[in-house]
Amino acid sequence: MFDGFESGRVTVGETEIAYVAAGEGEPVLMLHGFPQTRALWARIAPELVALGYRVICADLRGYGASSKPLARADLANYSFRAMAADQLGLMKALGHARFHLVGHDRGARVAYRLALDHPAAVASVTLMDIVPTAIMLTDLRRDVAQSYWHWFFLAQPAPFPERMIEANPDFFYEACLFGWGAAGPQDFDAEQLAAYRASWHDAEAIAGGCNDYRAALAVDLADDLAEQGRRISTPALILYGASGAMAKLYDLPATWADRCTTINARAVPGGHFFPDSAPVEVSKHLAAFFSRHLFAHG
């Protein structure tokens, strides 16, 4: 997995961000979501490298091989703003002042925040299978709550969800991975799935994921509500699973059209984890989008 990629760690403030990277050309930063790691991109990143891009796949704070600091009382160090600062610091440390940005699930929420807070650094942004946090939580419907139950379970005070998950990590995370529009293990590459499973048995990673969701309700919702009128100024690609919960619950193109200056929205076959189940199609969408938004880089 990630054959030919270099691996490294960069210290950004209190956090060490782990990454793999390969290729030459315009840089692309790829961010995974829950309950996954940078392994999400193992069948997509090499395709982009072959097309002439420098691809960096990073683990978010609290996930994978990145460090997992204790949550502060206000949870701000697990906010999407803090995670965005981590990733911006990573790219600066690697010598990339401007880059294409790709995120799925929690990684897409980090990417959304990074594009809002640091537009000069983002040449293009791709957001996969999300709507803004404020949209999900301020007018919470029964069908949304039932589909996204894990938001509220994981956000419960420590150590309640951590202890429940630690009792049987595979059972809990498989319920998430195979229950959000995917048919089952056959939708996932065996090597990638093994990498996910390894992270599921790390107690610090379990806590990191919980802290991520706690911060979403405590910090990120307030941030989104305070900035409802802000729009992403960089070109945006919105990808979503055609048979996933998001597509059933929201009109994603219309939702994001109100929050992006330039938008291109496409449905991809599959459920929430379509980057796993349809990597070839995702690679094609990304390559076509990047090619329309190339920039001069140093």
N, C-alpha and C positions, 0 to 999 in steps of 0.2 A: 504494500500500500504506500502511495506517494513515492514510488521508485524514482530516483534521480532528484528528489527534493532534499534540500538542506534543512536541518532543524536547528532551532535556537531559542533563546530566552532573552527578553529585554526588560530591564527594570524601569517601571514608570511609577514614580511616587512610591506608594506602599506596596505596589503589586508587581509581580513578574508575569509577563505575558509570554506564553509559549506559542510557537508558530512553526510552520514549515513553509518553504519558499522555493521557487524554481522559475527559470525562464528569463528572457530579456525583452524589453519593450515597455509599453505603458503599464504601470502597476495596477493591480486589482487586489483589493482586500476583501476576503470572504469570511463571513461570520455565521456560525451555526446557531441553533436554538436548543430548546429543551425537548427531550432529555438526551441530548447528543453532544458531540465534540467536533473538533475540526475534521474528524474522519468523514463527516457528512459530504465533504467536497472531493473525496478521493477518486471518484470517477468523472468528475467535472473539471477539476483544476488541470489535469494533464491535457485535456482537449484545448483549453485556453492557452496553455503554455505552447502547444504545437502550433497555434495560430499567431504566436508572436507577442504574447503578453508575459509580464513578470507577475506571478500569482503568489499571494501570501494568504495562507489559511491559518487563522489564529483561534486559540481557545479564549472564550470570554473569562473574565474574572469570576472565580467561583466554580469553574467548569474545567474538565479535562486535566491537562498538565499545567495550566496557569495557577497562580497562587490563589489561596482562598482565605482572605483575611477575616477575622472575626467581625461580625456586623456591629457597627456603632449603634447607640441607642436610638438615634434618629433614622437609621437605615440608609442615610444618604450615600454611604460608600458602596451600596449595591444598587444605586439608581442607574437608569439608562444614561444619565448625564455623566456619572462617574465612569461607567463602562465605555462610553464614547471617548472620554478623555484618555482612557487606557489605550484604545486602539489608535487614536490620533498620535499619541506619544510613541507607540510602536512604529508607526509609519514614518514619523519624523526621524526616529533613531535609525531606521533603515535607509534614510536618505530620500524619502518620497514626500515632497511637500504637497503634491496633488495626486489623486488616484481615483480609479473607479471603485465603487463601494457596493457590495452585495451582501444581503442578509436574509436569513430565513428565520421565522418564528421570533424568539427573543433576540437573535442577531439582527433581524429586520427592525425591531424596535430600537436597538442600539444605533443602527444605521440611520433611522429616521431622526433620532436626536442629534447624531453627528452632523447630518446634512443641514439641520436647522441651525445648530450652534456654530458650525464651522464651514459655511458654504464655499469659501475660497479654496478649501482643501479637496472638495468633492467634485470631480469632473462629471460623474454620473452616479445615480443611485438606483439600485434594484431592490425592491421590497417584496418578499415572498410570503403570501398567505397571512397577512395581518390587516386589521384596521386599527386606527389610533386607539390608544388606551382609553381616552375619554369617551370615545364613541361606544366602546364595549361596556363601560361601567356607569356612565351617568344616566342611562335610560335602560337599565338592566331588565331584559325580558326573560320569561321562564325558559324559552328554548335556548337562549344564549347561556344562561346559568347552568342548564342541564348539560349542554355540550362542553362548556368550559369550567366544569366543577373543580378541576385541579387548581385553578387560580385561587379559589377560596380555601381549599384544603391546605395547600402549601403555604398560604399566607397566615395560617394560625400561629400563635405564639410558640416559640421554641420551649421545650423540645418535642411537643406533641407530634407534628407530622414526621419529624426525623425518626422518632422511635417507632412509629407505625411503619414507615418505609423500611427501616433497618431490619424489621422482623422478617421481611421477604422482599428484598429489592427487585428481584427478577419479576415477581408477580405484579408489583406495582408499576414498574416502568414498562413492562410488556402491555399492561392494560392501557397505558398512554400510547405507546408506539403502534400497537396493532388495533387500537380502538378509534383512531381519528381519521377514518376514511381509507385505511389500508386493509387489505384482505388478510395479511398475516406475515409470518417470517419469510415467505417466498418473495415478498416485495422488496426484501433487503439483501444486499450483498453480504455474504457470510463473514468476510473479513471486517467489513465496516460494523456489522452487528456485534462481532466479538469485541471491537474497540468500545462500542457503546456499553456493552455489558461490564467491561472492566471498570469503567467509570462509575457504574451504578453501585458498585460494592465499596466505594471510597466514602467513608463517613463524612469527610470534609466536603466532598462534592455534593453529597446529599444535602448537607447544611447550606452549601453555596446556592444550590437551586432554590431551596426554601427562602433564603434571604433575598434572592432575586424577586420572587413573587411577593414577599412581604413589602419590599421597597416599591413595587408597582402600585400597590394599594395605598401606601403611606406617603410616597414621594412623587412617583411618576404621574399619577393621576392629577395631583395638584399642579405639577409643572405643565401638563397638557392643558388643563383648564385655564391656567393663567396666560396661555399663549395660543388660544383657539384661532386667532386671526392670522397667525404666521403661516406662510406657505413655503414649501421647498422650492428654491429658485433654480436648482440644478436639474437637468433632464432626468426624469424618473420613469423606470420600467416597473410595472406592477404585474407580478405573476401570481397565480392562485390555482389551487387544485380544483378541477372542474367538478369532482364528486365529493369535495370536502365540506366540512361544516361551514367554513367561512363563506363559500359560494352560495350555500343554502340560506344563510342567515343575513347576508349583506349584499348590496350591490357594490362590489368593490371598485369597478371603474368610476362610478358616480361619486362614491365616498372620497376617493383619492383625487378626483378632478377638482374638488373644492380645496385641496390642500397642496396642490402642486401647480407650478407655472406651466410646465410641459410634461405631459403624461402619455404613456403608451401602456395599455393594459392587455394582457393575454391570459386566457385559461389554458392550463396544462392538464393532460389526462392524469387522473389519479386523485388521491386525497391530500391531506395536509402534508404528507411526507413525499410529495412528488419529486423532490431532488434525489431521493433514494430510488424511487421506482421508475423515473423517467429521466435519467441523467443525460441521455443523448439529446432529447428535446430541449431540456433546460440549457445545455451547452449551446445549442443552435440559437436560442432566443438571446442568450447573453452575447454571443459573438456578433450577431446582427446589430444589437443595440450598441455595443461598444464601438463598432465600426462607424456608426453615425455620429459618434461623439468623441472622436479622437482629439487629443490636445498635445501641444508641444511640451515636452518634459525634459528635465535635465538629466 
